[in-house]
Amino acid sequence: MSEPIIETENLTKRFGALVANDSISISVDRGEIRGVIGPNGSGKTTFFNNLTGFYTPDEGAVRFNGVDITGWEPHRIAREGMARTFQIVSPFRNMTVTENLLAVDAPDSVDNKRERAQEILEFLEIDHIADNDAEGMSGGQQKLLELGRVLMLDPDCILLDEPSAGVNPALEKRILEHIQELNDQGTTFVMVEHDMDVMRTIADTVTVLDQGKIIAEGSFDDVTGNDRVREAYLGR
Ligand code: ADP
């Protein structure tokens, strides 16, 4: 068995008396699409921030590809191969779509940034707007650009924060197809997503958080049939 791509051990983050991530131990296999769900305030965003260096956990450890990356700066973690998108996307608005990709601090594995940018724009089917200002893009196109910026990092693993939120159904379908295709090529995904249809379709394994803790893990059908999960969503 190959080692997990992401492994956390008792990852804990407190805000004063509130324990936003409470001793989270998770193991994500290489090549998975892992879904993370849970009611509002259950700690999903904090978990992403802990994984990607935007927060330093109070306790516990994060290993990525077997390397202990706990406490590393976000940009070093990204260059190591774990990249993320944000729920609220923010392209550089005074730049073109291509310039937004070229602005990424790509690792040495990307030896020709301009070529790579062009490939990514073609893959995402936004090459026709390569020279447009990012300013005028729709919300959905901005999500594609955000994914494109992440792909410039040539990542092994991508953390997606609500890839389908605010995106029209046609574009949502395309985004999901791109995720699936990248996954077929070997990219691991960890995804927070509120749309349960999306989760059912795309996630191999789902981890459920409630009040900062993992309360269930398994296939979509298993976890959504779990009484504790139902209670977490309906009970409060
Ligand atoms: P989710 O993404 O599942 O909605 P969050 O990780 O955003 O949950 O939040 C988990 C808990 O931590 C919530 O109670 C939230 O209010 C709290 N929290 C998140 N970020 C901060 C912060 N920077 N300062 C104080 N409390 C925070």
Boltz pocket constraint, residues with backbone or C-beta under 6 A from the ligand:
constraints:
  - pocket:
      binder: B
      contacts: [[A, 15], [A, 18], [A, 20], [A, 38], [A, 39], [A, 40], [A, 41], [A, 42], [A, 43], [A, 44], [A, 45], [A, 46], [A, 47]]
      max_distance: 6.0
